Amino acid sequence: MLRVVNRVLLGLVGLALLCTGGGVLATGLGVSVPSWWPYTGKKDVLLSDADRDRWSAQGWWWPVVIAVLAVLVLLMLWWLLSQLRRARLAEVLVDSGDGEGALLRGRALENVLESEAQSLDGVSRARVRLTGRRSAPEARVRLLLEPHVAPGEALEGLTREAVGHARDSAGLEALPTEARLRAAKHRAQRVT
């Protein structure tokens, strides 16, 4: 979801900047622009003194301008921080039982979960991604199921075996898991 929002926002900002810059450049070069365009000649300014001073005498003007700019700054900071956030969990904090903790690479736990899920009966492919915090990881599992397996059986096997073993071996109280199941599509084959 974040990837889609990111691409849409980047596209809209880029389009707005391209149109505005292209219009100003075209006007500066003397090319004809539409009648609604505020900048009409080489010596013209985008905002005249009258346009800039029109609302500044009003009491509500400056608080509204400051509030809008503050909201824009906060939105841009949120956007920047969401870009810097990692999609995968780099490490998991494992309870070693002696009061100390140990760090387990997130990729290692993902690989073990993938191989155990893929070894389940009726699963042709498995993909695992760990998210969340290192003290409270969450797993996202995608399973590609063979046509002969019931989804409930595959989900039960995943929960009991793969996720259960990973949770127990890492010493986690819980390992919330989101599983997405999809059936494999096979081509029709001629039987002779």
Secondary structure, 3 states (H helix, E strand, C coil): CHHHHHHHHHHHHHHHHHHHHHHHHHHHCCCCCCCCCCCCCCCCCCCCHHHHHCCCCCCCHHHHHHHHHHHHHHHHHHHHHHHHCCCCCCEEEEECCCCCEEEEEHHHHHHHHHHHHHCCCCEEEEEEEEEECCCCEEEEEEEEECCCCCHHHHHHHHHHHHHHHHHHHHCCCCCCEEEEEEECCCCCCCCC
